[in-house]
Amino acid sequence: MGLKSLVTAALAALALAVAAAAVRRRLGSGSVPPIADAPPRVSDFSH
């Protein structure tokens, strides 16, 4: 159950990152890499 929840959390973080990238692309601010926001959240899930 713990592993399943970890995988679900990781997939949710990935989905959020992809959604953020799509929104930023739509807004036209492509100069800021959307991946920069992801690592801290992913590291929080890994703990």
N, CA, C and O atoms as CSV, one atom per row, in Angstrom:
chain,resi,resn,atom,element,x,y,z
A,1,MET,N,N,0.847,-1.205,0.000
A,1,MET,CA,C,0.000,0.000,0.000
A,1,MET,C,C,0.879,1.250,0.000
A,1,MET,O,O,0.575,2.230,-0.681
A,2,GLY,N,N,1.977,1.211,0.771
A,2,GLY,CA,C,2.859,2.375,0.807
A,2,GLY,C,C,3.488,2.660,-0.544
A,2,GLY,O,O,3.571,3.807,-0.981
A,3,LEU,N,N,3.934,1.578,-1.205
A,3,LEU,CA,C,4.552,1.757,-2.529
A,3,LEU,C,C,3.544,2.291,-3.526
A,3,LEU,O,O,3.869,3.140,-4.355
A,4,LYS,N,N,2.314,1.790,-3.444
A,4,LYS,CA,C,1.273,2.244,-4.375
A,4,LYS,C,C,0.996,3.739,-4.171
A,4,LYS,O,O,0.814,4.483,-5.135
A,5,SER,N,N,0.966,4.167,-2.903
A,5,SER,CA,C,0.707,5.583,-2.641
A,5,SER,C,C,1.878,6.449,-3.122
A,5,SER,O,O,1.674,7.566,-3.596
A,6,LEU,N,N,3.088,5.932,-2.998
A,6,LEU,CA,C,4.261,6.674,-3.490
A,6,LEU,C,C,4.198,6.842,-4.999
A,6,LEU,O,O,4.470,7.920,-5.527
A,7,VAL,N,N,3.836,5.760,-5.690
A,7,VAL,CA,C,3.726,5.832,-7.155
A,7,VAL,C,C,2.619,6.801,-7.549
A,7,VAL,O,O,2.777,7.575,-8.492
A,8,THR,N,N,1.503,6.761,-6.832
A,8,THR,CA,C,0.397,7.681,-7.118
A,8,THR,C,C,0.834,9.126,-6.903
A,8,THR,O,O,0.506,10.005,-7.700
A,9,ALA,N,N,1.576,9.366,-5.820
A,9,ALA,CA,C,2.057,10.722,-5.535
A,9,ALA,C,C,3.016,11.193,-6.628
A,9,ALA,O,O,2.967,12.347,-7.054
A,10,ALA,N,N,3.886,10.289,-7.076
A,10,ALA,CA,C,4.843,10.647,-8.131
A,10,ALA,C,C,4.103,10.976,-9.434
A,10,ALA,O,O,4.443,11.940,-10.120
A,11,LEU,N,N,3.099,10.175,-9.767
A,11,LEU,CA,C,2.319,10.437,-10.983
A,11,LEU,C,C,1.565,11.750,-10.865
A,11,LEU,O,O,1.458,12.494,-11.840
A,12,ALA,N,N,1.040,12.041,-9.679
A,12,ALA,CA,C,0.323,13.301,-9.471
A,12,ALA,C,C,1.276,14.479,-9.642
A,12,ALA,O,O,0.917,15.486,-10.252
A,13,ALA,N,N,2.493,14.359,-9.104
A,13,ALA,CA,C,3.483,15.429,-9.244
A,13,ALA,C,C,3.850,15.636,-10.707
A,13,ALA,O,O,3.989,16.768,-11.171
A,14,LEU,N,N,4.006,14.526,-11.432
A,14,LEU,CA,C,4.308,14.618,-12.864
A,14,LEU,C,C,3.174,15.293,-13.617
A,14,LEU,O,O,3.409,16.139,-14.479
A,15,ALA,N,N,1.937,14.917,-13.287
A,15,ALA,CA,C,0.777,15.512,-13.955
A,15,ALA,C,C,0.715,17.010,-13.671
A,15,ALA,O,O,0.405,17.801,-14.562
A,16,LEU,N,N,1.009,17.400,-12.431
A,16,LEU,CA,C,1.002,18.822,-12.077
A,16,LEU,C,C,2.088,19.561,-12.860
A,16,LEU,O,O,1.860,20.668,-13.348
A,17,ALA,N,N,3.263,18.949,-12.978
A,17,ALA,CA,C,4.355,19.591,-13.707
A,17,ALA,C,C,3.989,19.764,-15.184
A,17,ALA,O,O,4.255,20.808,-15.779
A,18,VAL,N,N,3.379,18.729,-15.766
A,18,VAL,CA,C,2.988,18.807,-17.177
A,18,VAL,C,C,1.905,19.866,-17.366
A,18,VAL,O,O,1.930,20.625,-18.335
A,19,ALA,N,N,0.955,19.911,-16.435
A,19,ALA,CA,C,-0.112,20.907,-16.527
A,19,ALA,C,C,0.467,22.319,-16.398
A,19,ALA,O,O,0.075,23.226,-17.133
A,20,ALA,N,N,1.394,22.498,-15.468
A,20,ALA,CA,C,2.027,23.813,-15.290
A,20,ALA,C,C,2.776,24.217,-16.557
A,20,ALA,O,O,2.740,25.379,-16.963
A,21,ALA,N,N,3.459,23.245,-17.183
A,21,ALA,CA,C,4.190,23.536,-18.419
A,21,ALA,C,C,3.224,23.964,-19.524
A,21,ALA,O,O,3.501,24.899,-20.276
A,22,ALA,N,N,2.088,23.269,-19.613
A,22,ALA,CA,C,1.112,23.604,-20.646
A,22,ALA,C,C,0.537,25.001,-20.417
A,22,ALA,O,O,0.373,25.776,-21.359
A,23,VAL,N,N,0.233,25.314,-19.159
A,23,VAL,CA,C,-0.331,26.634,-18.839
A,23,VAL,C,C,0.683,27.729,-19.161
A,23,VAL,O,O,0.340,28.751,-19.754
A,24,ARG,N,N,1.945,27.503,-18.761
A,24,ARG,CA,C,2.967,28.527,-19.021
A,24,ARG,C,C,3.193,28.692,-20.516
A,24,ARG,O,O,3.435,29.801,-20.991
A,25,ARG,N,N,3.117,27.602,-21.254
A,25,ARG,CA,C,3.281,27.679,-22.710
A,25,ARG,C,C,2.133,28.483,-23.308
A,25,ARG,O,O,2.323,29.281,-24.226
A,26,ARG,N,N,0.946,28.258,-22.773
A,26,ARG,CA,C,-0.227,28.972,-23.282
A,26,ARG,C,C,-0.106,30.461,-22.965
A,26,ARG,O,O,-0.491,31.304,-23.776
A,27,LEU,N,N,0.423,30.781,-21.800
A,27,LEU,CA,C,0.572,32.186,-21.424
A,27,LEU,C,C,1.700,32.847,-22.212
A,27,LEU,O,O,1.745,34.072,-22.322
A,28,GLY,N,N,2.603,32.046,-22.756
A,28,GLY,CA,C,3.659,32.589,-23.596
A,28,GLY,C,C,4.941,32.887,-22.844
A,28,GLY,O,O,5.874,33.436,-23.430
A,29,SER,N,N,5.021,32.543,-21.564
A,29,SER,CA,C,6.260,32.789,-20.818
A,29,SER,C,C,7.145,31.557,-20.905
A,29,SER,O,O,7.391,30.885,-19.904
A,30,GLY,N,N,7.617,31.269,-22.100
A,30,GLY,CA,C,8.416,30.071,-22.312
A,30,GLY,C,C,9.864,30.237,-21.886
A,30,GLY,O,O,10.634,29.277,-21.932
A,31,SER,N,N,10.253,31.446,-21.468
A,31,SER,CA,C,11.637,31.671,-21.082
A,31,SER,C,C,11.951,31.017,-19.746
A,31,SER,O,O,13.111,30.712,-19.471
A,32,VAL,N,N,10.937,30.794,-18.905
A,32,VAL,CA,C,11.145,30.174,-17.596
A,32,VAL,C,C,10.894,28.677,-17.708
A,32,VAL,O,O,9.788,28.266,-18.059
A,33,PRO,N,N,11.899,27.854,-17.416
A,33,PRO,CA,C,11.712,26.407,-17.511
A,33,PRO,C,C,10.758,25.898,-16.432
A,33,PRO,O,O,11.018,26.108,-15.247
A,34,PRO,N,N,9.662,25.236,-16.806
A,34,PRO,CA,C,8.690,24.771,-15.820
A,34,PRO,C,C,9.231,23.679,-14.917
A,34,PRO,O,O,8.691,23.443,-13.836
A,35,ILE,N,N,10.300,23.005,-15.350
A,35,ILE,CA,C,10.867,21.908,-14.555
A,35,ILE,C,C,11.481,22.456,-13.258
A,35,ILE,O,O,11.661,21.703,-12.301
A,36,ALA,N,N,11.802,23.745,-13.216
A,36,ALA,CA,C,12.471,24.319,-12.049
A,36,ALA,C,C,11.608,24.195,-10.790
A,36,ALA,O,O,12.142,24.125,-9.683
A,37,ASP,N,N,10.291,24.169,-10.945
A,37,ASP,CA,C,9.407,24.078,-9.780
A,37,ASP,C,C,9.220,22.646,-9.306
A,37,ASP,O,O,8.774,22.424,-8.180
A,38,ALA,N,N,9.553,21.666,-10.149
A,38,ALA,CA,C,9.226,20.271,-9.834
A,38,ALA,C,C,10.148,19.617,-8.791
A,38,ALA,O,O,9.637,18.978,-7.871
A,39,PRO,N,N,11.486,19.745,-8.889
A,39,PRO,CA,C,12.358,18.959,-7.998
A,39,PRO,C,C,12.043,19.063,-6.504
A,39,PRO,O,O,12.033,18.027,-5.839
A,40,PRO,N,N,11.783,20.248,-5.931
A,40,PRO,CA,C,11.494,20.297,-4.494
A,40,PRO,C,C,10.267,19.466,-4.124
A,40,PRO,O,O,10.286,18.753,-3.120
A,41,ARG,N,N,9.211,19.547,-4.917
A,41,ARG,CA,C,7.987,18.807,-4.608
A,41,ARG,C,C,8.233,17.307,-4.724
A,41,ARG,O,O,7.752,16.530,-3.900
A,42,VAL,N,N,8.984,16.901,-5.750
A,42,VAL,CA,C,9.266,15.474,-5.920
A,42,VAL,C,C,10.117,14.961,-4.765
A,42,VAL,O,O,9.899,13.846,-4.290
A,43,SER,N,N,11.088,15.757,-4.305
A,43,SER,CA,C,11.928,15.330,-3.187
A,43,SER,C,C,11.101,15.242,-1.902
A,43,SER,O,O,11.369,14.387,-1.058
A,44,ASP,N,N,10.112,16.103,-1.745
A,44,ASP,CA,C,9.226,16.020,-0.583
A,44,ASP,C,C,8.447,14.721,-0.604
A,44,ASP,O,O,8.261,14.097,0.441
A,45,PHE,N,N,7.985,14.297,-1.783
A,45,PHE,CA,C,7.230,13.045,-1.886
A,45,PHE,C,C,8.127,11.847,-1.596
A,45,PHE,O,O,7.663,10.849,-1.046
A,46,SER,N,N,9.397,11.933,-1.957
A,46,SER,CA,C,10.296,10.788,-1.765
A,46,SER,C,C,10.564,10.543,-0.283
A,46,SER,O,O,10.832,9.410,0.115
A,47,HIS,N,N,10.496,11.580,0.527
A,47,HIS,CA,C,10.668,11.390,1.977
A,47,HIS,C,C,9.399,10.798,2.548
A,47,HIS,O,O,9.319,10.554,3.752
